[in-house]
Amino acid sequence: MAERSQYEDLARQISAVGAVKRALARLLPAECPAGSAAVLSLVDRHGDMRLRRLTELLAVDMSVTSRHVAHAVDRGWLERLPDPGDGRSRILRLTPAGRDLLDDLGRRTADLFAHHLGDWTDDEVGQLNALLARLRESLGDCRAHATRTQTT
């Protein structure tokens, strides 16, 4: 187990990642706020889904998810389809326009990282990817544990 000072330094480094997130947010077109981009990315990654599942993946309140979904639907990036298993529910699906937007954002993001990390080796970028994925998985386990602890 790492020393406490290393965890404190990690907390400072993660807080500083906010600057990276802000740089990525500046890549978004004015009509696509970060919340809408997150919704589109999750539907793209996980496939068609109900609003409740999307809310769980976003880990936000249902009203926040609904607002982002409505924005994406209004712009033609998502569509709401009847759920064949439950006519009262709707399934969210990415539209071709939504896929085009995500493709464009993916190119912009890759270009930004390529520009700023051009002096990094492939191995260093791979290590960062692997470690960030591991951190996300570990914190996901932590979030599930916190939820279980709160409900008992």
VOGU-3710 file (C-alpha; in Angstrom, 3 decimals, decimal comma):
1> maersqyedl> 0,000/0,000/0,000  1,278/3,468/-0,889  2,122/6,052/1,765  -0,508/8,613/2,710  1,565/11,436/1,190  1,345/9,691/-2,199  -2,445/9,593/-1,934  -2,456/13,281/-1,015  -0,312/14,044/-4,070  -2,641/11,934/-6,198
11> arqisavgav> -5,608/13,972/-4,931  -3,809/17,188/-5,984  -2,999/15,734/-9,416  -6,590/14,595/-9,959  -7,863/18,040/-8,960  -5,517/19,548/-11,543  -7,118/17,332/-14,204  -9,896/19,912/-14,144  -7,716/21,989/-16,502  -7,658/19,077/-18,952
21> kralarllpa> -11,433/18,722/-18,718  -11,857/22,440/-19,380  -9,598/22,194/-22,443  -11,696/19,292/-23,721  -14,911/21,224/-23,049  -13,601/24,087/-25,210  -13,541/21,649/-28,135  -17,298/21,211/-27,921  -19,476/23,190/-30,308  -21,502/25,900/-28,562
31> ecpagsaavl> -24,723/23,944/-29,121  -23,315/20,829/-27,410  -22,698/21,283/-23,677  -20,546/18,755/-21,850  -23,585/17,003/-20,333  -25,065/16,339/-23,753  -21,714/15,078/-25,028  -21,507/12,715/-22,047  -25,006/11,384/-22,787  -24,131/10,758/-26,430
41> slvdrhgdmr> -20,861/9,057/-25,517  -22,546/6,712/-23,054  -25,312/5,728/-25,481  -22,649/5,151/-28,122  -20,502/3,041/-25,783  -23,295/1,027/-24,111  -25,902/0,917/-26,866  -29,598/1,709/-26,806  -30,940/2,120/-23,280  -33,674/3,469/-21,076
51> lrrltellav> -33,370/6,809/-19,324  -33,010/5,099/-15,945  -29,926/3,165/-17,091  -28,386/6,321/-18,520  -29,012/8,094/-15,214  -27,189/5,298/-13,389  -24,236/5,517/-15,768  -24,041/9,294/-15,391  -24,449/9,030/-11,601  -26,624/12,147/-11,528
61> dmsvtsrhva> -30,239/12,948/-10,712  -32,915/11,804/-13,171  -33,940/15,437/-13,812  -30,389/16,294/-14,926  -30,307/13,313/-17,277  -33,736/14,221/-18,667  -32,586/17,762/-19,398  -29,473/16,560/-21,267  -31,481/13,974/-23,195  -34,107/16,548/-24,174
71> havdrgwler> -31,357/18,832/-25,467  -29,831/16,005/-27,534  -33,236/14,934/-28,881  -34,111/18,532/-29,833  -30,921/18,738/-31,879  -31,502/15,395/-33,576  -28,548/13,601/-31,938  -30,711/11,113/-30,021  -34,110/9,624/-30,645  -36,650/8,198/-28,220
81> lpdpgdgrsr> -38,211/4,969/-29,438  -40,988/2,908/-27,847  -39,617/0,103/-25,693  -40,962/-3,146/-27,216  -40,953/-4,736/-23,762  -42,853/-1,909/-22,060  -44,927/0,506/-24,120  -44,805/3,106/-21,344  -41,005/3,366/-21,543  -38,738/4,789/-24,214
91> ilrltpagrd> -35,411/3,567/-25,508  -32,723/6,128/-26,312  -30,823/5,591/-29,547  -28,022/7,580/-31,136  -28,979/9,017/-34,535  -26,649/9,325/-37,536  -26,306/13,052/-36,707  -25,315/12,119/-33,150  -22,755/9,635/-34,435  -21,343/12,292/-36,794
101> llddlgrrta> -21,030/14,721/-33,885  -19,246/12,101/-31,759  -16,904/11,250/-34,637  -16,037/14,936/-35,007  -15,484/15,326/-31,254  -13,325/12,196/-31,237  -11,129/13,625/-33,985  -10,833/16,978/-32,201  -9,937/15,292/-28,914  -7,361/12,996/-30,508
111> dlfahhlgdw> -5,809/15,996/-32,293  -5,615/17,937/-29,015  -3,863/15,076/-27,222  -1,570/14,399/-30,186  -0,541/18,041/-30,212  0,094/18,343/-26,468  1,468/14,851/-25,869  3,540/14,625/-29,032  6,724/14,137/-27,023  5,250/11,180/-25,105
121> tddevgqlna> 6,099/7,664/-26,244  3,412/5,191/-27,245  4,301/3,243/-24,111  3,787/6,302/-21,867  0,386/7,039/-23,393  -0,518/3,350/-23,011  0,558/3,377/-19,362  -1,535/6,478/-18,678  -4,560/4,885/-20,353  -4,138/1,673/-18,365
131> llarlreslg> -3,653/3,467/-15,048  -6,606/5,803/-15,577  -8,820/2,832/-16,469  -7,646/1,033/-13,333  -8,312/4,140/-11,213  -11,808/4,458/-12,685  -12,522/0,793/-11,961  -11,245/1,109/-8,397  -13,339/4,205/-7,744  -16,352/2,479/-9,294
141> dcrahatrtq> -15,896/-0,299/-6,746  -15,588/2,365/-4,067  -18,825/4,069/-5,190  -20,693/0,751/-5,126  -19,336/0,087/-1,624  -20,409/3,562/-0,444  -23,905/2,995/-1,851  -24,184/-0,374/-0,093  -22,924/1,159/3,166  -25,470/3,986/3,003
151> tt> -28,384/1,607/2,463  -27,526/-0,744/5,338
//
